Amino acid sequence: MAFVVISVILAVAITFAAAFFYISRIISLPPKGRAVDYLKINSENNQRVIACIGDSLTHGNIGVNWVDQLRNEFPSDVFLNEGINGDVVWQVHQRLKPILKCNPDIVILMIGSNDAMASFNSKSGKRYKRNNNLPDIPSFQSYQKLLSELLNKLIGVKKVFLCTLPPIGENKDSQINQHVNQFNDFLKQITQEKDVSLLPVSEHLWSDLALREFPFINDYNPNSIPLIRRIYGGIMHHYIFKQPWDKIAKSKGQWLLFDQIHFGERAANIVFELVKNAVSRK
């Protein structure tokens, strides 16, 4: 009997370990169609090049990939997916050269959610600095400086669209979303200063959240264990048990963000429509 119990425990442990490594591999995979891939092709045709720059919300393997939706919508254009999971604005600076070398006609920039989470409290900041090998702990002040410098580097791009940051959690009055509001107020201000276009992602997502058909269950928790549990749990249910992201979200009392951070189908469609309208030929 004891042997059977031990065998069952070992089998369960091995299964969970295999699932964990499978999910970790998915997260670690870079997005398809990056700038380095385009440069290898050395295309000489007249396709527009549209660079979508950001973090996991653009990368699209944790949640829905709205960049792929754009590729399907505009097959004659090239969409570079330069969203990297976990990135803060400092890291975008480090990988900007190959993007600019592609001479993009349009840039869609949605970066800052990780900066907001990292600067929310000291524990989060230290975790981001350690995990991302950052020179400093991200702060709102450093984000202001680095984003301004990033937009200066994009000055040669014909059209730059800067996205406001999505909610973190779905409680509009939460401390984390009051913190995100600081970032969004700054984004609105800098688009006027730098003469770039604003895409109101935050506003459209909050408008849709007002339509939710059930109350949210849990507020955003920045601590590492519940954070990892939410993210990995959602990814496991999608990639292993083949559940739609929105179904996973609903099971957790979420409307748009299945793990309180990343887009389900409904949220990604909102972003897709905004970007589609922005890049449509006129």
N, C-alpha and C positions, 0 to 999 in steps of 0.2 A: 504493500500500500504506500509506504513511504517513498519507494522508488518511483511509483506512478506519479505521486504529487511532485517530486523533484523534477521528473521528466516534463510534466506539464508546465511547471514554472520556468524551466530552461527553454522550452519551446516558445512560451509567451515572450520571454526576455529576448530571445533571438529574433522573433518576429518584429518586436518593437525596435530593436537595434537596426534591423534591415530597413524598416520603414523610415527610421530617423536618417540613416545615411542616404537613402533614396531621395528623401525630401531635401536634405542638405545639398545634394548634387544638383537638384533642380534649381535651388536658390543661387548656387554658385555659377550656373551657366550664364555667359554674357548674352545680351540680346542679339538677335539676328539682324544683319544689315547695318553694322556700325560704319563709321567713317573709314576705319582701316580696311574694311572689306571693300568699300566703294573705290578707294584709292588703288587697290589691287586690280580692279576691273579696267581702270583707265578709260572710262567711257568718254566718247567725243561727241555724243549726240546732243540734241537740244532739250533734253529733259530738265525740268525744274528740280532743284535739289532743296529739300526741306528737312532741316535738322531739328529733331525733337530732343531737347536736352533736359535732363532732370535726374530723378532718383528712381526708386522702385515703382512709383506711381506712373512713370513713363516706361520703364523696363518691361513690365507687364507679364512676368512669370509668377508673381505673387498677386493674384487678381487678374482682371481682364486686360488684354493688350489693345488699347485704343489706337496705337500706331499701326498695328496690322489691319485694323478696320479702315484706316485712312488709305493704306496701300491698296486695299480692295476697292475703295471708292475712287481713287485716282491712280489707275494702273499705269498711266503714261508719265507719272512723276516718280522721283526717287525720294523715299522717306528714310532718313538715317535715324535709327533708334539709339540715342545716346543717353538713355536712362540706365543708371547703375544702382542696384540695390544698396541702400544704406548711405548713399553719398550726401555730403553736405556741400555747401557752395565752394569751400576751399578746394575740394577734390575736383570740381568741375574745371577750375583754373588749371589743374595739373594735366588734364586731358583735352584741352581746348585746341591745341595746335593742329592735330589731324582733322578736326571738324572744320576749322577755318581753311585748311588746305583744300577742302572739297568745294570751296566757294559757294556756300549755300545761298540760295535766293531768299529763303525765309528761315527764320529761327523761331521755334516755339520753346519758350523757357519756363519750366515749372520746377523751381528748386527752392527749398527752404523748410520743408516739413521736418526733415531730420535736424536742421539747425534749431527749429522751434522746440522739438522734443529734447534735444541735447541741452538747450539753455533753460529748460523748464525747472530743473533742480540740479543740485550739485552731483548727486549720484548718477543721474542720466548723463551729465556732461563728462564725468570721469569715464563712464562706460564707453561713450562715443569716442573719446580721445584715445582710449586704449584699443578698442576694437578696430578703429579706422586708421590707427597710426597717425593721428593728427598732431601738428606742432603745438596746438593750444586747444583748450576747451572752448567749444563754440559758444558764442554769446550773441545777443541781439545787436550789440554795437559792432562786433566783428562782421556779422552778416551784412549790416548796412554798408560798411566799408568795402567788403569783398564783392558784394553784388554790384555796387556802383562801378568798381574797377572792371568787373566782368562785362557790364554793358558798354564800357569804354572800348573794350577789346572787340566788341561786336559792331563797332561803329561803321564798318565797311559793308555790313549786310543790308540789303535793300529794305527788308521788312523784318522787324523783331516784334514778336508778341510775347508779353510777359504775363504769366498766369497768376492770379491770386491763389493763395494756398487753401486746399480743402480743409474741412473740419478734421479734428482729431477727437475721436469719440463723437457722439451725436447729441450732446447736451450743450446747447448754445450758451448757457450761463456758467459752464464749468470754468475752472481756473485755467486749464490748458487752452480752451478756446478763447478766453480773454487774452491769453498770451499770444495766440495765433493772430488775433485781431491787430496786435501791435505790428506784426510783420506785414499784414495786409494793408494797414494804413500807410506804412512806409512804401509798399509796392505801388500803391495808387499815387503817392507823392512823386516817386522817382520816375514813373512813366511820363509825367509832365515835364520834369526837369531834363530828362534824356530824350524826349520826343520819340518814345516808342509806344506801341499800342498795348492796351490792357485787355486781357481776356478774363472776365469776371467768373472764374470757376467757382470760387467760394460762394458767391451770391446765388448762382444757379443751383448749387448743391443744397444750400440752406433752404431755398424756395421749395425744392423737392422734398426735403426733410419735413417741411410743414404739412405734407400730404400723407405722412406715415400713418399706417392703419393700426398700429399697436404701440404701446409705450416702450421706451428703451429700458432694458433690465439693469445693465451695469454701466457705470461711468468709466472713463479712461483711467487705467492704472499704469503709472510709468515704471513700476518695479520690474526687474528683469525676468523673474520667474513667470508671473502672470502674462507678461508681454510675449515671451517665447511660447508659452502654452497657447495663447490665442492665435499667434501667427502660424505656428507649426500644426496646431490642431486644424485650422482652416485649410491649410495646404494639403494635409493628409486626407481630409474628407473630400477634397476636390480631385486630387491626382490618384488616390488609391481607391476611394469609394465612388468616384465619378459624380459627385454632387455639384450642381451649379453653385456658383459663388453666392448668388442671392438667396438660395435655399439655406446655405450655411449661415448667412447673415441673419436670416429670420429665426433660425433655431437659437441664435444668441441674442435675440431681441434687437438686432441691428437692421436698419432699413437700406443703407447704402454701403457701409463699410464693414465687411464681414468680420474683421478683427479689430475694429475701431480705427483702422489706419488705411487699409487698402481697398481698392474699388471692386465692388461686385458689378454684375452686368448693367444694372440700372445707372450707377454712378458713371461707369466708363462710357455709356452711351451719351450721357450729358456732356462729358468732356469731348467726346468724338464730334458731336453736333456743333459745339462751339468752335473747335479747331477747323472742322470742315467748312463752316461758313467763313472763317477767317482766311483760309487759303484758297477758296474757290476763285477761279479765274473771273475777272470782270472785264 
